[in-house]
Amino acid sequence: MPLGALQGPNTFGGEAARLLTELYPELFGEIVYFDTAEEALAFENDRAGASCAPQQMTRAGYHPGIQAYIARPNSKLYVIAEAIHAYHCSLLVKAGTALDAIKRILGHTGSITQTRAWIEEHLPQAQITIVDTSSMDAARTVAEGDGSIASIGTPAMAAQFDLEERVKDVDGGSVGSYWALSPWPLFSERPTRLVIAGRFRDDGRVGDIVCNLAAAGFRLETIVPLASGERIFEYDAVLRFRGAGPLAAARSAVEMAPGARLAGAFIAKEVET
């Protein structure tokens, strides 16, 4: 199926999408690009069967917007694959620009989050601006500017816009976990990762799910709680499990907890970062 990504092949999301196609050739073929994450996750006009989106990041933790797509009670999306991707953020400038000449730094939400500490330490004179599009538009602005603007981008983005990587790896080794989200529940018969979603109250159901899935061969790795806004101690939560076992056992364990939804059951493919 076609896999959606944000804006272009040299964005951070574009690189993660390429990694997903390499890890899961049985699922994904070509990559198609969207102007915004909202478009990529709307799945209109059948342009893509899944879309690549960041779900966890070293510096920022979980991505609340992407988690909400899975967590909300009326969600029809599923996690069908996962990739761990090292960012390798670079400070991109017009050729020959000195660090003390930079007055403004552009970047997308994720890349700025990963590099803000470095920027504030090494370029305290620079104003940080988060763009609402992608690192590609940020790099284009730098290329068209007067040399006083820099951006955070990938090495490939520097080559695309004929920019200089003034400083490499300004993210301190930051890593992101990307999910392929799809409206199709494509589950493995023997998954090694599970994603469970649902609206949970303080009634013990989360504990029941953890115990039931432990008996089925899966242990809790992470939990993302998003306040429902309707009741205290009530959360739309996403739980991620690691293990190995038959899909049928996982389904049975989840069905024992009313309101819980099996939102992903796939084989994780580990890579060196």
C-alpha positions as CSV (number, residue, x, y, z in Angstrom):
1,M,0.0,0.0,0.0
2,P,1.2,3.6,-0.4
3,L,2.5,5.1,2.8
4,G,1.9,8.8,3.6
5,A,4.5,11.2,4.9
6,L,4.9,14.9,5.5
7,Q,5.9,17.2,2.6
8,G,9.0,15.4,1.1
9,P,11.6,12.6,1.3
10,N,14.2,14.8,3.1
11,T,12.0,15.8,6.1
12,F,12.5,13.9,9.3
13,G,9.1,12.3,8.7
14,G,10.1,11.5,5.1
15,E,13.2,9.7,6.3
16,A,11.2,7.7,8.9
17,A,8.7,6.7,6.2
18,R,11.5,5.5,4.0
19,L,12.8,3.4,6.9
20,L,9.3,1.9,7.4
21,T,9.2,0.9,3.7
22,E,12.6,-0.8,4.1
23,L,11.6,-2.7,7.3
24,Y,8.1,-3.7,6.1
25,P,8.3,-4.3,2.3
26,E,5.4,-6.7,2.6
27,L,3.1,-3.8,3.7
28,F,4.4,-0.6,2.0
29,G,5.3,0.4,-1.5
30,E,5.6,3.9,-2.7
31,I,5.6,6.9,-0.4
32,V,3.2,9.8,-1.1
33,Y,3.5,13.2,0.5
34,F,1.0,15.5,2.1
35,D,1.2,19.2,3.0
36,T,0.0,18.7,6.6
37,A,-0.3,15.8,9.1
38,E,-4.1,16.4,9.2
39,E,-4.3,15.7,5.5
40,A,-2.1,12.6,5.8
41,L,-4.3,11.2,8.6
42,A,-7.6,11.9,7.0
43,F,-7.2,9.1,4.4
44,E,-9.3,10.8,1.8
45,N,-9.2,9.9,-1.9
46,D,-7.4,6.6,-1.1
47,R,-4.0,8.3,-1.8
48,A,-2.4,6.3,1.1
49,G,-3.3,3.2,3.0
50,A,-1.2,4.2,6.0
51,S,0.6,7.3,7.2
52,C,3.9,7.7,9.1
53,A,3.7,9.8,12.3
54,P,6.0,10.3,15.3
55,Q,4.6,8.9,18.5
56,Q,7.5,9.1,21.0
57,M,10.6,11.3,21.1
58,T,13.7,11.4,23.3
59,R,13.4,15.0,24.4
60,A,9.6,15.6,24.4
61,G,8.3,12.2,25.3
62,Y,5.0,11.1,23.7
63,H,3.4,13.2,20.9
64,P,0.0,14.2,22.4
65,G,-1.6,14.9,19.0
66,I,-0.7,11.6,17.4
67,Q,-1.6,9.6,20.6
68,A,-5.0,11.3,20.6
69,Y,-5.7,10.0,17.1
70,I,-5.5,6.5,18.6
71,A,-6.8,7.2,22.1
72,R,-10.0,9.0,21.5
73,P,-13.1,6.8,22.0
74,N,-14.4,7.1,18.4
75,S,-11.0,6.4,16.8
76,K,-11.0,4.2,13.7
77,L,-7.2,4.2,13.3
78,Y,-4.7,1.3,14.0
79,V,-1.0,1.0,14.5
80,I,0.3,-1.5,11.9
81,A,4.1,-0.9,12.0
82,E,6.8,0.9,14.0
83,A,10.3,2.2,13.3
84,I,12.9,3.8,15.6
85,H,14.7,6.6,13.8
86,A,17.7,8.7,14.9
87,Y,17.1,12.3,14.0
88,H,20.7,13.6,13.2
89,C,19.5,17.2,13.2
90,S,21.8,19.7,11.6
91,L,21.9,23.5,11.7
92,L,21.5,24.6,8.1
93,V,22.7,28.0,6.8
94,K,23.6,29.7,3.6
95,A,27.2,28.9,2.7
96,G,29.8,30.8,4.7
97,T,27.4,32.1,7.3
98,A,29.0,32.6,10.7
99,L,27.2,31.5,13.9
100,D,27.2,35.0,15.3
101,A,25.5,36.3,12.2
102,I,22.4,34.1,12.8
103,K,19.4,36.1,14.1
104,R,16.6,33.6,13.7
105,I,16.3,29.8,13.6
106,L,13.3,28.0,11.9
107,G,12.2,24.5,12.4
108,H,9.2,22.2,12.8
109,T,7.8,21.4,16.2
110,G,9.7,18.1,16.6
111,S,13.0,19.3,15.4
112,I,13.0,22.4,17.5
113,T,12.1,20.4,20.6
114,Q,15.0,18.1,20.0
115,T,17.5,20.9,19.6
116,R,16.2,23.8,21.7
117,A,18.7,23.2,24.5
118,W,21.7,23.4,22.0
119,I,20.3,26.5,20.3
120,E,19.8,28.3,23.6
121,E,23.3,27.4,24.8
122,H,25.2,28.2,21.6
123,L,23.1,30.8,19.8
124,P,21.5,32.8,22.6
125,Q,21.1,35.8,20.3
126,A,18.9,33.9,17.8
127,Q,15.1,34.0,17.9
128,I,13.5,30.5,17.6
129,T,10.5,30.3,15.3
130,I,8.4,27.1,15.0
131,V,7.0,26.7,11.5
132,D,3.5,25.1,11.0
133,T,4.5,23.2,7.9
134,S,7.7,21.2,7.9
135,S,11.5,21.4,7.9
136,M,11.4,21.6,4.1
137,D,9.7,25.0,4.1
138,A,12.1,26.2,6.8
139,A,15.1,25.2,4.7
140,R,13.5,26.9,1.6
141,T,13.2,30.2,3.6
142,V,16.9,29.9,4.6
143,A,17.9,29.4,1.0
144,E,15.9,32.4,-0.1
145,G,17.1,34.6,2.8
146,D,19.9,37.0,3.4
147,G,22.1,34.7,5.6
148,S,20.7,35.8,8.9
149,I,18.2,32.9,9.1
150,A,19.1,29.3,9.8
151,S,17.0,26.2,10.1
152,I,17.0,22.7,11.7
153,G,17.0,20.0,9.1
154,T,18.4,16.7,7.8
155,P,21.7,16.4,6.0
156,A,19.7,15.5,2.8
157,M,17.7,18.7,3.2
158,A,20.9,20.7,3.1
159,A,21.8,19.1,-0.2
160,Q,18.3,19.7,-1.6
161,F,18.5,23.4,-1.0
162,D,22.3,23.9,-1.5
163,L,22.8,24.8,2.2
164,E,25.7,24.2,4.5
165,E,25.5,22.0,7.6
166,R,27.1,24.6,9.8
167,V,26.9,22.2,12.9
168,K,25.9,18.6,12.7
169,D,24.0,16.4,15.3
170,V,22.8,19.4,17.4
171,D,20.1,17.1,18.9
172,G,22.5,15.3,21.2
173,G,21.6,11.9,19.8
174,S,17.9,12.3,19.9
175,V,15.7,9.4,18.7
176,G,12.1,9.1,17.6
177,S,9.7,6.2,17.4
178,Y,7.4,6.5,14.4
179,W,4.1,4.6,13.8
180,A,2.4,3.7,10.6
181,L,-1.3,4.5,11.3
182,S,-4.0,3.0,9.1
183,P,-7.8,2.8,9.0
184,W,-7.3,-0.9,8.3
185,P,-6.7,-3.3,11.3
186,L,-3.8,-5.2,9.7
187,F,-2.8,-7.5,12.6
188,S,-0.1,-10.2,12.8
189,E,-1.1,-13.6,13.9
190,R,1.9,-13.7,16.2
191,P,2.6,-10.1,17.2
192,T,5.6,-8.9,19.3
193,R,4.0,-5.5,20.0
194,L,0.5,-4.6,21.0
195,V,-1.2,-1.2,21.3
196,I,-4.3,-1.0,23.4
197,A,-6.5,2.1,23.6
198,G,-9.6,3.1,25.5
199,R,-11.2,5.4,28.0
200,F,-10.4,4.3,31.5
201,R,-11.6,5.4,34.9
202,D,-10.3,4.6,38.4
203,D,-12.0,1.2,38.4
204,G,-9.1,-1.2,38.0
205,R,-9.6,-2.0,34.3
206,V,-6.1,-0.9,33.4
207,G,-4.7,-3.3,36.0
208,D,-6.9,-6.1,34.6
209,I,-5.5,-5.5,31.1
210,V,-1.9,-5.6,32.3
211,C,-2.5,-8.8,34.2
212,N,-4.5,-10.5,31.4
213,L,-1.9,-9.6,28.7
214,A,0.9,-10.8,31.0
215,A,-0.8,-14.1,31.1
216,A,-1.0,-14.1,27.3
217,G,2.8,-13.4,26.9
218,F,2.9,-9.5,26.8
219,R,4.3,-7.0,29.3
220,L,3.5,-3.4,29.6
221,E,6.2,-1.0,28.1
222,T,4.6,2.4,28.0
223,I,1.3,4.1,28.9
224,V,0.2,7.5,27.6
225,P,-2.7,9.1,29.6
226,L,-4.7,11.9,28.0
227,A,-7.3,13.6,30.3
228,S,-10.8,13.0,29.0
229,G,-11.8,16.5,30.3
230,E,-15.1,15.0,31.5
231,R,-14.3,13.3,34.8
232,I,-11.5,13.3,37.3
233,F,-9.3,10.2,37.2
234,E,-10.6,9.5,33.7
235,Y,-8.2,9.2,30.8
236,D,-8.1,8.3,27.1
237,A,-5.1,6.1,27.3
238,V,-2.7,4.3,24.9
239,L,-0.9,1.3,26.3
240,R,2.0,-0.4,24.4
241,F,3.1,-3.9,25.2
242,R,6.1,-6.0,24.2
243,G,6.2,-9.8,24.1
244,A,5.2,-12.7,21.9
245,G,2.1,-14.7,21.6
246,P,-0.9,-15.6,19.4
247,L,-3.2,-12.9,18.3
248,A,-6.3,-14.8,19.5
249,A,-4.9,-14.8,23.1
250,A,-4.3,-11.0,22.9
251,R,-7.8,-10.4,21.6
252,S,-9.3,-12.5,24.4
253,A,-7.3,-10.6,27.1
254,V,-8.5,-7.2,25.8
255,E,-12.1,-8.3,25.4
256,M,-12.1,-9.1,29.2
257,A,-11.8,-5.3,29.9
258,P,-14.9,-3.4,28.7
259,G,-14.2,-0.3,26.7
260,A,-10.7,-1.4,25.7
261,R,-9.7,-1.6,22.0
262,L,-7.0,-3.6,20.3
263,A,-5.5,-0.8,18.3
264,G,-2.3,-2.6,17.1
265,A,-0.8,-6.1,16.9
266,F,2.3,-6.1,14.7
267,I,5.8,-7.6,14.6
268,A,8.5,-5.0,15.7
269,K,11.6,-4.9,13.6
270,E,14.6,-3.6,15.6
271,V,17.3,-1.5,13.9
272,E,20.5,0.1,15.1
273,T,20.2,3.8,15.8
